[in-house]
Amino acid sequence: MRGGVRLCYDGKVFEDASAEQARAILAAAHCVTQQTIDPADPRSGRGEGVVVAAGRLLFRPAVEIEPSGLGRIEPQELARAVGPDRDLAEHAAALIACASLSDGRIDPGRLRKVVEYAHAMHVRAGWVRDVLQVARGHLAWAMADMTRRNRSTFPGWASPDDTLTEMMPYRAQTDEDKRLAARFLALEGLPEGTFGHQFWAHFRRHGFGFPGETEAFAGLFAVLHDGLHVLSGYSTSIQGELLVSTFTGAMHRRDALRAHILPVIFEWQVSHEVNGIGARRGALDPVKFLVSWQRGDSMTTDVLAPNWDFWSVVDVELDELRVRYAIAPLLPADAAAGDEVIVADKADPYAN
């Protein structure tokens, strides 16, 4: 540990950045954070916390910085420092965007600066347009776009006409639904240490319905999302949901910010309702957030890939599967805090 931040994860987010590039990226990120701390808001200052933690966690060698000493950097200066490396530019723009929202405030001026930095580095990803729309006051439009993009990253779940698909499609419970539910229930019979058994235990401990049961979420979403809870080790607390979504976006890479990371920052740090779970504020811990990004980015298998097959790995030991997928162990200090989301009247706290 150094300066209160753990340096144990072997991430590759900015592994090729030079010291000059690192300082330029961190300076830009600092420029879009809250400059005056509000002692009445516990979220205040977390943007600066992201900048400090990013220097220590995401760059090799680690970059120790004092934010007040970074100075200002203009978009074209940042673009010159980053140069032609597209991966570096994409990661830099993403970090800058996340830092701008980490103190829980929507500041149109800072968000426009995020867009200027992205455009100067020729980053034209869809999230840049969404951030610009938020800066223009069109938050609802941007959130609707992010919700659609989120669904499109789960193979088979998105609607061809871009409308939102049914979240709970089994209320009528057809015979086919019953057979599907029975297949998931049978996972209880697998050895305790297997991924499949731990997936079953995760659902039972929290009282979640298995796909095919009347109150269950769509399997095209739930199997992958809750499977990633099991694989990553993140809980179902509000902070855990923010971390597992960040982990998922970093793992999947395609549309990571627009589909997975920015929506949960808006919902559980800024406090804007997105998906019906309920808006909260203050869930973003700078170190935990960047560790989840780093752990996801380091994975060698994309669980959201169309060819990933849940049923083909249910009998694999969970620890072995984590090694196979290059999922770094989660230290207790980096785990999610807070009460878990549990359906109390259906949960079995002794399922294991």
C-alpha positions in Angstrom: 0.0 0.0 0.0 1.2 3.5 -0.8 -0.6 6.7 0.2 -3.6 4.6 1.2 -4.1 3.1 -2.3 -3.4 -0.6 -3.0 -1.0 -1.3 -5.9 -1.6 -5.0 -6.3 -3.6 -5.3 -9.5 -1.8 -5.9 -12.7 -3.9 -3.7 -15.0 -3.1 -2.7 -18.5 -5.3 0.4 -18.9 -2.5 2.9 -19.4 0.5 0.5 -19.4 2.1 2.1 -22.5 1.7 5.7 -21.4 4.9 7.7 -20.9 5.4 9.9 -17.8 4.6 13.0 -19.9 1.5 11.5 -21.3 0.3 10.4 -17.8 0.7 13.8 -16.4 -1.1 15.4 -19.3 -4.1 13.0 -19.0 -4.3 13.5 -15.2 -4.1 17.3 -15.7 -7.0 17.2 -18.1 -9.0 14.9 -15.7 -8.3 17.4 -12.9 -9.5 20.3 -15.0 -13.0 18.9 -15.2 -13.4 18.0 -11.5 -15.0 20.2 -8.8 -12.6 22.9 -7.9 -14.3 24.1 -4.7 -15.1 21.5 -2.1 -18.6 21.5 -0.6 -18.2 20.2 3.0 -22.0 19.5 3.2 -21.8 17.0 0.3 -19.8 13.8 1.0 -19.5 13.3 -2.8 -17.5 16.5 -3.1 -13.9 15.9 -3.8 -14.3 12.4 -5.2 -13.4 13.7 -8.7 -10.0 14.7 -7.4 -9.9 11.4 -5.6 -10.3 9.6 -8.9 -7.4 11.6 -10.4 -5.1 10.8 -7.5 -6.1 7.1 -7.5 -5.8 6.9 -11.3 -2.2 8.1 -11.1 -1.3 5.4 -8.6 -3.4 2.5 -9.9 -3.7 2.8 -13.7 -0.2 3.8 -14.8 3.1 1.9 -14.7 5.2 3.1 -13.0 2.7 4.7 -10.7 2.4 8.5 -10.9 2.3 10.3 -7.6 0.7 13.7 -8.1 -0.6 16.6 -6.1 -3.7 17.8 -8.0 -3.2 21.5 -7.2 0.2 21.3 -8.9 -1.0 19.8 -12.2 -2.0 23.1 -13.8 -4.4 23.5 -16.7 -4.0 21.9 -20.0 -5.9 22.8 -23.2 -7.5 20.2 -25.5 -5.0 20.6 -28.3 -2.1 20.3 -25.8 -3.6 17.0 -24.5 -4.0 15.8 -28.1 -0.4 16.5 -28.9 0.8 14.7 -25.7 -1.3 11.6 -26.3 -0.4 11.4 -30.0 -1.7 8.8 -32.5 -2.2 6.0 -30.0 -6.0 5.3 -30.4 -6.3 3.0 -27.3 -4.6 5.6 -25.2 -6.8 8.4 -26.5 -10.0 6.3 -25.8 -8.9 5.4 -22.3 -7.8 9.0 -21.6 -11.2 10.4 -22.7 -13.0 7.8 -20.6 -11.1 8.6 -17.5 -11.7 12.4 -18.0 -15.4 11.8 -18.4 -15.7 9.7 -15.3 -13.7 12.2 -13.2 -16.0 15.0 -14.3 -19.1 13.2 -12.8 -17.5 11.6 -9.7 -18.3 14.5 -7.4 -22.0 13.8 -8.2 -22.7 17.1 -9.9 -23.9 17.8 -13.5 -21.9 20.8 -14.5 -22.6 21.8 -18.1 -19.3 23.7 -18.4 -17.2 20.8 -17.2 -19.1 18.4 -19.4 -18.5 20.5 -22.5 -14.8 20.5 -21.6 -14.9 16.7 -21.5 -16.3 16.8 -25.1 -13.6 19.2 -26.2 -10.9 17.0 -24.9 -12.5 14.0 -26.6 -12.9 15.7 -29.9 -9.3 17.1 -29.8 -8.1 13.4 -29.5 -10.5 12.4 -32.3 -12.5 10.2 -29.9 -16.0 10.0 -31.5 -17.6 7.3 -29.4 -21.3 7.4 -28.8 -20.9 8.4 -25.1 -19.3 11.7 -26.2 -22.6 12.7 -27.9 -24.5 11.6 -24.8 -22.3 13.7 -22.5 -22.8 16.7 -24.9 -26.6 16.2 -24.7 -26.5 16.1 -20.9 -24.5 19.4 -21.0 -27.2 20.9 -23.2 -29.9 19.9 -20.7 -31.2 16.7 -22.4 -30.4 14.3 -19.6 -33.6 12.2 -20.2 -32.7 11.7 -23.9 -29.1 10.7 -23.0 -30.2 8.2 -20.3 -32.7 6.6 -22.7 -29.9 6.2 -25.2 -27.7 4.6 -22.6 -30.4 2.2 -21.5 -30.9 1.0 -25.1 -27.2 0.6 -25.6 -26.9 -1.4 -22.4 -29.5 -3.9 -23.6 -27.8 -4.2 -27.0 -24.6 -5.5 -25.3 -26.5 -8.5 -23.9 -26.6 -11.0 -26.9 -30.2 -11.6 -28.1 -31.8 -9.2 -25.6 -32.1 -6.0 -27.7 -35.2 -5.4 -29.9 -34.6 -5.1 -33.6 -36.6 -1.9 -33.7 -34.6 -0.4 -30.8 -37.6 -0.4 -28.4 -37.0 -1.7 -24.9 -37.6 -5.4 -24.5 -39.6 -7.0 -21.6 -37.7 -7.1 -18.3 -39.9 -9.8 -16.7 -41.1 -12.0 -19.6 -42.2 -15.1 -17.7 -45.4 -14.0 -15.9 -47.6 -16.3 -17.9 -45.1 -19.1 -17.3 -45.4 -21.4 -20.3 -44.3 -25.1 -20.2 -41.1 -23.9 -21.9 -40.6 -21.4 -19.0 -41.1 -24.2 -16.4 -38.5 -26.4 -18.1 -36.1 -23.5 -18.2 -36.6 -22.8 -14.5 -36.1 -26.5 -13.7 -32.8 -26.5 -15.4 -31.5 -23.7 -13.2 -32.9 -25.3 -10.1 -31.0 -28.5 -10.9 -27.7 -26.5 -10.5 -28.1 -27.1 -6.7 -27.0 -30.7 -7.3 -23.5 -29.7 -8.6 -20.5 -29.8 -6.3 -20.5 -26.8 -3.9 -17.3 -25.2 -5.4 -18.5 -25.1 -9.0 -19.6 -22.0 -10.8 -23.0 -23.5 -11.4 -23.7 -24.3 -7.8 -22.5 -20.8 -6.7 -24.7 -19.2 -9.3 -27.6 -21.2 -7.8 -26.6 -20.1 -4.3 -26.4 -16.5 -5.3 -30.0 -16.5 -6.5 -31.2 -18.4 -3.5 -29.4 -16.2 -0.9 -30.9 -13.1 -2.5 -34.3 -14.5 -3.2 -34.1 -13.8 -6.9 -36.3 -15.8 -9.3 -34.5 -18.1 -11.7 -35.2 -17.4 -15.4 -38.4 -19.2 -16.3 -40.0 -18.4 -12.9 -42.9 -15.9 -12.8 -41.1 -13.1 -11.0 -37.7 -13.5 -12.7 -35.8 -11.1 -14.9 -35.2 -12.1 -18.5 -32.5 -14.8 -18.7 -30.7 -13.1 -21.5 -29.9 -10.4 -19.0 -29.9 -12.1 -15.6 -27.7 -15.1 -16.5 -24.9 -12.8 -17.6 -25.3 -10.0 -15.1 -25.6 -12.2 -12.1 -23.0 -14.6 -13.5 -20.7 -11.6 -13.4 -21.6 -10.8 -9.8 -20.5 -14.4 -9.0 -17.3 -14.2 -11.1 -16.2 -10.8 -10.0 -17.1 -11.2 -6.3 -19.1 -7.9 -6.1 -22.2 -7.9 -3.9 -25.7 -6.7 -4.9 -25.5 -3.6 -2.8 -25.9 -0.3 -4.6 -22.1 0.2 -4.6 -21.7 -3.4 -5.7 -24.0 -2.8 -8.7 -21.9 0.2 -9.7 -18.7 -1.8 -9.4 -20.0 -4.9 -11.3 -21.3 -2.6 -14.1 -17.9 -0.9 -14.3 -16.2 -4.3 -14.3 -18.6 -5.5 -17.0 -18.0 -2.5 -19.3 -14.2 -2.7 -18.9 -14.4 -6.5 -19.7 -16.7 -6.0 -22.8 -14.9 -2.9 -24.0 -17.4 -2.1 -26.8 -19.5 0.8 -25.8 -18.3 0.4 -22.2 -19.0 4.0 -21.0 -22.3 4.5 -22.8 -23.8 1.1 -22.0 -22.4 0.2 -18.6 -20.3 2.8 -16.7 -21.9 6.2 -17.2 -25.4 5.0 -16.5 -24.5 3.7 -13.1 -22.6 6.8 -12.2 -25.6 8.9 -13.1 -27.9 6.7 -11.1 -25.9 5.9 -8.0 -23.5 8.8 -7.7 -25.3 11.8 -9.4 -28.7 10.3 -8.2 -30.8 10.1 -11.4 -33.3 7.3 -11.9 -32.4 4.9 -14.7 -33.8 1.4 -14.4 -36.4 1.3 -11.6 -34.1 0.1 -8.8 -34.1 3.6 -7.4 -31.7 6.5 -7.6 -29.1 6.8 -4.8 -26.1 9.0 -4.3 -22.6 8.6 -3.1 -21.9 5.0 -4.3 -18.7 5.8 -6.1 -15.5 5.2 -4.1 -12.6 6.4 -6.3 -10.2 3.5 -5.5 -12.9 0.7 -5.7 -14.2 2.2 -8.9 -10.8 2.2 -10.6 -10.0 -1.3 -9.3 -13.2 -2.7 -10.8 -12.3 -1.0 -14.1 -8.8 -2.5 -13.9 -10.0 -6.0 -13.0 -12.5 -6.0 -15.9 -10.0 -4.6 -18.4 -7.5 -7.4 -17.5 -9.9 -10.2 -18.3 -9.1 -12.5 -21.2 -12.7 -13.8 -21.8 -15.7 -11.6 -22.6 -18.7 -13.1 -20.9 -21.0 -10.9 -23.0 -19.5 -12.3 -26.3 -22.2 -14.1 -28.4 -20.2 -17.4 -28.3 -19.9 -17.5 -24.5 -21.9 -20.4 -23.1 -23.1 -20.4 -19.5 -24.0 -24.1 -19.5 -20.6 -25.2 -20.8 -18.9 -23.9 -17.6 -21.4 -24.6 -14.8 -19.4 -27.7 -13.7 -16.1 -25.9 -13.6 -14.7 -24.9 -10.2 -15.4 -21.2 -9.6 -11.7 -20.5 -8.5 -10.5 -22.4 -11.6 -12.8 -20.4 -13.9 -11.6 -17.1 -12.4 -8.0 -18.1 -13.2 -9.0 -19.2 -16.7 -10.6 -15.8 -17.3 -7.7 -13.9 -15.7 -10.0 -12.3 -13.0 -7.7 -10.9 -10.3 -8.6 -11.8 -6.7 -10.8 -9.2 -5.0 -9.1 -7.9 -1.8 -11.6 -7.3 1.1 -10.7 -3.6 1.1 -11.8 -3.3 -2.5 -15.1 -5.2 -2.1 -18.5 -3.4 -2.2 -19.9 -1.9 1.0 -23.6 -1.4 1.9 -26.7 -3.5 2.4 -27.4 -6.0 -0.4 -30.5 -6.0 -2.5 -32.5 -9.0 -1.2 -36.0 -10.2 -1.7 -36.5 -10.9 2.0 -39.6 -13.1 1.8 -37.9 -15.5 -0.7 -34.3 -15.4 0.3 -32.5 -18.3 1.9 -29.6 -16.8 3.9 -28.1 -20.3 4.4 -27.8 -21.3 0.7 -24.2 -22.0 -0.1 
